[in-house]
Amino acid sequence: MSMKKCVCLLVSLAALSFLVSACGNDSGQGTPVIDTVPPNPPVGFQIQDQGGTVKITWESNAEADLEGYWLYKSSSENGPFAQVNSEPLLCPWYYDDVLPMAMTYYKVTALDESGNESAFSQLIGVYCRPADKGRPESTVSG
């Protein structure tokens, strides 16, 4: 995970060095470009039950300035949703412990290097119950 971040940073730094050397303006008359365009919302959001833990996955965003992802969860379909991770997730997956016999809902957003956050992904929920012969351990909605 940290290797991917290092590679991304090296690529970004190399691109920045190129842009500075190719477009540098020593006169101070240039206008800085401020990125205000958020990334696209993540797609392909899925949950896989793994017996008390769920693996939450989505497709990687393609934006060149992608910083990572924020994951949100709630016990109610209508929220409020709390941010799960304190640092942006670098990979498009997350493992989370869930309470048995309870419904848990998730949404994810993408974050770019300028701090712009995408709209929410689709809402997806999972109901985990103790395993029993003849019935599934969880029900996924979304």
C-alpha positions in Angstrom: 0.0 0.0 0.0 2.7 2.5 0.9 4.7 1.5 -2.2 1.8 2.5 -4.4 1.6 5.9 -2.6 5.4 6.4 -3.1 5.1 5.5 -6.8 2.2 7.9 -7.2 4.1 10.7 -5.4 7.2 10.1 -7.5 5.1 10.3 -10.7 3.4 13.5 -9.4 6.7 15.0 -8.4 8.2 14.2 -11.8 5.2 15.7 -13.6 5.4 18.8 -11.3 9.1 19.2 -12.1 8.4 19.0 -15.8 5.6 21.5 -15.5 7.7 23.9 -13.5 10.6 23.7 -15.9 8.4 23.9 -19.0 6.0 26.5 -17.7 7.9 28.4 -15.0 7.3 32.1 -14.7 10.0 34.0 -12.8 8.3 37.3 -13.5 5.5 36.6 -11.0 2.9 37.7 -13.5 1.4 34.2 -14.0 -2.0 33.3 -12.5 -1.9 30.0 -10.5 -4.5 27.5 -11.7 -6.7 26.2 -8.8 -8.2 22.8 -9.2 -11.9 23.0 -8.1 -13.1 20.0 -10.1 -13.9 16.9 -7.9 -13.2 13.4 -9.1 -16.0 11.2 -10.4 -17.9 9.2 -7.7 -16.5 5.7 -7.3 -18.5 2.9 -9.1 -18.8 -0.8 -8.9 -19.4 -0.7 -5.1 -19.8 -4.2 -3.6 -19.7 -5.9 -0.2 -18.6 -9.5 0.5 -19.4 -11.1 3.8 -16.5 -12.9 5.4 -18.1 -14.0 8.7 -18.4 -11.0 11.0 -16.1 -9.0 8.7 -17.1 -7.5 5.4 -14.8 -6.7 2.5 -16.0 -3.5 0.8 -14.7 -3.0 -2.8 -15.1 -0.6 -5.7 -13.4 0.2 -9.0 -10.4 2.4 -9.0 -10.9 5.9 -10.2 -8.8 7.0 -13.2 -8.1 10.6 -12.3 -4.4 11.4 -12.5 -4.6 13.6 -9.3 -6.5 11.0 -7.2 -5.4 11.2 -3.5 -7.6 8.3 -2.2 -11.0 7.5 -0.9 -13.2 8.3 2.1 -15.5 5.5 3.4 -18.7 6.3 5.3 -21.0 4.0 7.3 -24.3 4.2 9.2 -26.8 2.0 10.9 -29.6 3.8 9.0 -30.1 4.1 5.3 -30.8 7.8 5.7 -27.8 8.4 8.0 -26.1 10.1 9.6 -23.0 8.7 8.0 -19.7 8.7 9.9 -16.4 8.7 8.1 -14.7 5.3 8.8 -11.0 6.1 7.9 -8.9 8.9 9.3 -6.5 9.0 6.3 -7.5 8.6 2.6 -7.6 4.9 1.6 -5.0 4.3 -1.2 -6.6 1.1 -2.5 -10.2 0.6 -3.6 -11.1 -1.8 -0.7 -11.6 -1.9 3.0 -12.3 -4.6 5.6 -14.8 -3.7 8.3 -16.1 -5.5 11.4 -19.9 -5.6 11.5 -22.4 -6.4 14.2 -24.4 -9.6 13.7 -28.2 -9.2 13.5 -27.8 -5.5 12.4 -28.0 -3.7 9.1 -25.0 -1.5 8.1 -24.9 0.9 5.2 -21.9 2.2 3.3 -21.0 4.9 0.8 -17.6 5.9 -0.6 -16.2 9.1 -2.1 -13.0 9.8 -4.1 -10.6 12.6 -3.0 -8.1 14.4 -5.3 -4.8 16.0 -4.4 -6.4 19.5 -4.1 -8.9 18.3 -1.5 -11.9 18.1 -3.8 -14.3 15.3 -2.8 -16.6 13.5 -5.2 -20.3 12.9 -4.8 -21.2 9.7 -2.9 -21.1 6.4 -4.6 -24.3 4.3 -4.6 -25.5 3.3 -1.2 -25.0 -0.3 -0.3 -26.1 -2.2 2.9 -25.4 -5.5 4.5 -27.3 -7.4 7.1 -25.2 -10.0 8.9 -26.7 -12.8 10.9 -25.2 -15.9 12.5 -24.5 -18.7 10.1 -27.2 -21.4 10.0 -27.5 -24.4 7.7 -29.6 -23.7 4.7 -29.5 -19.9 4.8 -26.9 -17.3 3.9 -24.9 -15.4 6.5 -25.6 -12.0 5.1 -28.0 -10.1 2.9 -26.6 -7.4 0.7 -28.7 -4.6 -0.7 -27.9 -1.7 -3.0 
